[in-house]
Amino acid sequence: MTSTPRQLKIIDGALLSAKIIKDASEAAPVLGPLKATAGLVITILETIRDIKTNKEDWITLGEHLLVQIKDIHDDLSRCSTPHSTELLLMVHTYEQKLGNILAKIRLIGGRGRFERYLNSRSDKEEIATLRRDVDTCWKDFMRKITVQVHEVAHRIEKGVKSVENDVRNVEKSVDAIGDTSYITRLVPLPSATGVDHSTCLTGTRTGVLDYICRWVDDQNTTRVCWLADVAGAGKSTIAKQLSGEWKTEGRLAGCFFFDKNRPDATNKQAFCDTIAAQLANNQPQLLPSIIDGIKAIGPVLSVCPFEEKLQKLVIHPLKDAAAVLVIDALDECDKRDRDILLRNLLHSLNQATQLKIFITSRPERDIAEFLDSYRSPTESLHDMRLKSNQDDIAMFVKHEMEYLVRSGDLTTEEVTRLADRVNCLFILASTACKVIQESLSPRSRLQDLMDPKRNALGDINELYLAIITKACQADQDGQSIDSEAPKEVIEVLQVILAAATPLSISTIDILLGSKGTGRVVKFLSSVLNVRHDGTIAILHPTFREFLEDRRVAGIFHIDIADAHELMTKGCLATMKRELRFNICRLESSFARNKDVPDFEERVSKYISEQLQYGCTHWLGHVTKSRRILHGDGGTAALQFMEGGSPLYWMEVSSALGNIPKILRDLQEVGRWYSERELKEKIDDLKQYLIAFSTPVSESVPHIYLSTIPFAARKSYIRQEVKDLFLETISVLSGYSENWPEPPQEWQGHMGSVCSIAFSSDGRRIVSGSFDTTIRLWDTETGQPLGEPLRGHTGGVLSVSFSPDGRRIVSSSANKTIRLWDGETGQPLGEPLRGHTDYVLSVSFSPDGRRIVSSSNDKTIWLWDDETGQLLGEPIRGHIGSIRSVSFSPDGRRIVSGSDDKTIRLWDGATGQPLGEPLRDHTDYVRSVSFSPDSHRIVSSSDDKTIRLWDGETGQPLGEPLRGHTDYVLSVSFSPDGRRIISSSADKTIRLWDGETGQPLGEPLRGHTDYVQSVSFSLDGRRVLSGSEYVGIYQPSEDQSHFNTHLVSTLTFPLNNLSSKVPSPQSNESHNSNHFLHFNSGPHFAPPGFDDCSLSQDGWVSSSNRLLYWVPPNNRHGLQYPHILTIPTNSPLRSTWIDFSNFCCGTDWTKCRK
């Protein structure tokens, strides 16, 4: 039965009201607990639209729920934050009841027509039961809400109306242009819009507010105003006040409040989306331009470079608009990101000619370099000698204490004495007032703070010390308690400081195995913030700084390494307690995680917040503690490695999409962890994930079905689980006893490799090829990281990482340079155009701010890394192609080598030539590089020699280095400057003493073509070379020569394996190490499944149903089972599978014994 127009109208009206409530909850922190609740009601109403039976009953229930959340909204809006733990728990319980309703609706919606008819009567009864349950919970909830501060309620109600107006404005504008879907692609950060900050008390800060308001009105003054002052002076309050006023006046473009307590608000990542979303609300007339920007960026909006996103979503829409942009607490933004943000914003002022920018921060040196000329001339906000500051603080204190005077808890004289004693630092006054307000005995607490033996009202650190001391001495009634209190307080604070993401009270309790977090938060509520989502954070950065400074915190000092060790133990205990087989209760193994319709709902329902946190971050805490786990921690870690726990952990990590992260964390821990037993198990776990990253990442059931059968027989994980799980497929031959070494052939490029480079941390390799692509590789595993980077239309001739590893630069035969994200591989902005011929060499400056390039067009260009703009004119001087160019490590000079047989030095800032060309080579100069100390230069040439030069004077140092018998194509120093590595067209690599120029050991032979590129890893332990394949070689322990074995090899290109089966070590199939024998073998299709196929990524499937996954070294043996290859660890080895115990689909859980 379809819905009637009347029913649809009722549902649509209810949906609109619920969405307005949800929007309001995002805008005001006091309504924050309502956000998830309103979201659930919206989902329930949307689902009810499609219900076929008992429609009226379901609609009545939906309307009833809407009335309830409206009542909750009304009462919450009259409360103040932070909300009590009890109230937040009631919200959570109410949400669980709504979740039960949603699950029931979805169950009914998934039935067939006949089944719906049969169950109609019982469903009607269950609707009534669900309504009774949720009514009981709602009534309990309403009893818990107490009215707090009416002034706060009034302010938030005002904010709700403002948000509703914003929504209506956006809806009107978007409806006018019919592009509602585009604006929803923005991902703003609501917490960065100042929702947790208050405004100035009326009559205070008038001097600075008046000045800034005059500044914004004055068209002849500077376009930027920087309010710089110490921490806690009240800068954020002023920014919040002005943002509200300018929004009311229609002047506000948007505001962004950086926050050190929220990782997502400490960088520039969310800045553009957050400002653009506000701009659409605040300036609806600019919405078409914002949407045009979203369209222009296209599907890569989430990974679009910051500069491009800022231009298209913010600056271009504002080009003719008179508006103000507010940026608060810029000092709490990551240093590199704030540098990028400031440079781009200041540069953009020439485009948005009527835009003004108001910025607040501490007076940090790097910020002052940009903004000193824009500093506000207003007087210091914290100078206690200024009467205006004294008056403001006195007014604020009297206002905050007013209700205590009215209630008789304090006298006017006592409040006046408090105001006189409080230092002019706003955070000190505010915190002192909170401490007194929240005390059961305000007068006693005031007297305690005013004790002349202390300086609690004159020094913020002394006040913090008094607060935390009191918290360690009081129970719920303010009485003294046992000696365990300080330990409990410290542990709660350790968790809050070390947490990778803010955690709720209940989650902290679970991680600590205690029930005292609520009490601690209550007694530290003057310095802690219960956020709108129920999580706990430090209220002000000065409290974090106090805790981490042993000199001022004394016995309450928190060693952050201790905190991370505590978090490790809590995470391990939580995982031991909650991990289990098939935690998300998946019914079938045929689908990938992403193809399970309600997969995200299952994750939220069955994996608790504390388990999600523990599984995601425990390894990160181990690394940050940098400590070997002993005692309980060591025992817990070893116990975690027993039985099926590692596989259960993989389940949760797969469900959360965290496999790449935990693999990186395992690699990081493995680098420094030295305790033998646990290290061996961590290494085995890492090898397991490397071998099976595809099935583990893509499908939870196949963690069991596809990995256990193919795991190395001696793997400790396999030994632990072999008695717990059936091998649903038995690998009779083709298995490995031990984990293989990193693959000796890394297949990927289809053309010669022209350039290769290590990342600064040594974890990744970038390669550029004549096939026009760039690839990223994991150094340890040899696995390709993502898909090839495509964008160039000609061969990629040079690639390089930025010093911080976050960017890659490449140059091409198509005359362009491109920038890429070093982690994701996404292109950053448009190609850099300017050269008129092949761009032969490209690299970053040591500070990562500039790029230098050289070309076949005989010029060198300098580029701005962030904007892609050319810096100055092209550098001219060579009369031949410039094959190599790079900065000195100190960034002061550039060196270049050319086909004109010369080397030239240039000023790194101006591009001016330094001295005469260096002329001793007799043929093309192929490669040039500075030593790490910038004192020497090494060059190589087609004249078959290598030369050393003085980096300052350009004078040759000693005789040429001779040994190669053909062109020397590439040369570079080791990181310590003690060695030189070179590669040649004679197909060899040579190592030389960096001081004497003497050859070290014999040439390394192995490449069968020109060795075009060679370089050291940043730790000097490995050498990377590129030819027809790329090799990684390891020098001997005394670093005097190469070990004779190849550590790993990346081969480019390698044709797809065919039935001819050539040996991977030779072009000849009769190589003595490999011979072929024809035999018969099983097909890879399990009985009962037709039309099976083996895909390139290893999945065996039938009719789009996943059956099992096959490792790379077994795929050929399954496709060509008649071939037997010796040795048995060959990637071409025959693989025999027994399907006698095969179970899959809805029977997959039978794999567990």
Number of C-alpha atoms within 10 A of each C-alpha: 10 12 15 10 9 9 15 15 12 15 21 15 12 21 22 12 17 25 18 18 25 24 22 27 27 22 25 23 26 27 30 25 24 28 20 17 23 27 17 20 26 22 16 24 25 16 15 24 17 15 20 16 21 16 19 12 13 21 21 15 20 24 17 13 23 21 15 17 19 16 14 19 22 14 16 25 27 22 22 20 19 20 22 16 19 13 19 24 16 18 20 17 16 20 21 17 17 23 19 13 23 18 13 15 20 16 10 17 17 11 12 9 12 9 11 18 14 10 13 16 12 9 19 15 10 14 19 13 12 16 18 12 16 21 17 11 17 21 11 14 19 16 9 13 18 14 13 14 13 13 12 17 20 14 14 24 19 12 16 22 13 16 21 17 15 19 18 14 18 22 15 13 20 20 11 11 11 11 15 15 10 16 20 10 15 19 16 19 18 18 22 23 23 23 18 19 15 16 16 20 16 10 11 18 19 14 14 18 17 11 14 20 13 12 19 23 11 11 11 8 12 13 19 23 23 24 26 26 18 15 20 22 21 20 22 24 20 24 28 22 17 21 26 17 14 20 19 12 10 14 21 25 28 25 27 27 27 28 22 20 22 17 14 18 22 24 21 18 17 20 25 25 22 21 25 28 25 21 25 28 25 25 22 18 16 20 24 18 17 25 24 17 22 20 14 14 19 12 11 12 18 15 16 18 21 21 18 20 23 22 20 22 27 26 24 19 24 24 18 14 18 16 23 25 20 23 23 27 22 27 21 20 23 16 15 11 16 19 17 17 21 15 14 17 17 14 12 18 17 12 14 21 15 16 24 24 20 23 26 23 23 20 19 13 10 14 19 16 10 13 20 15 12 17 16 21 12 14 13 17 25 20 15 15 10 13 10 18 23 21 17 21 26 23 17 22 22 18 14 19 23 16 13 19 16 11 9 11 15 19 15 15 10 15 23 15 13 23 23 16 17 25 23 28 24 24 18 24 26 18 21 25 23 17 21 22 20 15 15 13 13 18 19 14 17 21 13 16 23 18 11 10 8 14 18 24 25 17 16 24 20 18 21 24 21 17 21 19 15 18 21 22 16 17 16 12 8 14 8 14 13 10 10 10 18 19 12 19 22 20 21 22 25 23 23 25 21 22 19 19 17 23 22 23 24 21 18 27 19 18 24 22 12 12 14 18 22 18 18 26 23 19 23 24 21 23 24 20 20 26 23 25 20 24 18 23 23 22 19 19 15 17 18 19 14 21 25 18 15 14 10 16 19 13 13 20 17 22 15 17 18 17 23 26 24 21 29 27 24 24 27 22 22 22 25 19 10 13 21 16 17 16 19 20 12 17 15 18 24 23 21 18 21 12 11 16 10 11 17 14 13 16 17 13 14 14 19 14 14 22 25 20 20 24 23 22 21 22 23 22 25 23 23 17 21 16 16 17 20 11 8 10 18 15 13 20 20 16 14 18 20 15 18 20 20 17 23 23 24 20 28 26 21 21 25 18 16 15 23 16 15 21 19 16 21 21 18 16 21 18 12 13 18 13 12 9 9 19 18 15 19 20 16 19 20 21 23 22 22 20 22 21 19 19 26 26 23 19 23 27 28 26 23 26 27 23 25 27 21 22 24 22 17 13 19 19 23 22 16 16 19 17 13 14 18 20 24 23 20 18 18 11 15 23 21 17 12 12 16 12 12 18 17 17 19 22 19 19 23 16 18 21 30 23 25 27 26 25 23 17 12 19 17 23 23 23 25 30 24 20 19 22 24 29 20 27 20 15 18 16 18 22 18 18 17 12 13 17 17 14 16 21 15 18 23 30 24 28 27 25 26 23 18 13 19 16 23 26 23 28 30 28 21 19 23 22 26 20 26 21 18 20 14 15 22 19 22 21 19 14 17 17 14 13 21 14 18 22 30 24 27 26 25 25 23 18 12 19 15 24 24 21 28 30 27 21 19 23 22 26 20 25 18 15 20 21 18 21 13 17 16 12 12 17 17 14 13 21 14 18 23 30 24 27 26 26 25 23 18 14 18 15 24 25 24 27 30 27 21 18 24 23 28 21 25 18 15 22 14 14 20 15 18 17 12 12 17 17 15 13 21 14 19 25 30 25 29 26 26 26 23 17 13 19 15 24 25 22 28 30 28 21 19 23 24 27 21 26 19 15 20 14 14 21 15 18 16 12 12 17 17 14 14 21 14 18 24 32 26 28 27 25 25 22 18 13 18 15 24 25 23 27 30 28 21 19 22 22 26 21 26 20 17 22 14 14 20 15 20 18 14 13 18 19 12 13 18 13 15 19 29 26 26 25 25 24 20 16 12 18 16 21 22 21 29 30 26 21 24 27 25 20 21 21 17 13 10 7 17 15 19 23 15 13 11 14 16 22 21 23 22 21 18 17 8 8 11 10 10 8 18 18 20 18 12 12 10 12 16 12 14 10 13 21 16 19 10 12 11 12 18 17 17 23 20 20 10 5 12 11 8 19 17 18 12 9 13 17 21 21 20 17 11 11 18 20 24 26 23 23 19 14 20 22 25 21 26 24 19 23 21 18 23 23 22 16 12 16 17 18 19 29 25 29 27 21 19 16 17 12 13 20 20 21 15 12 12 20 21 14 18 16 9
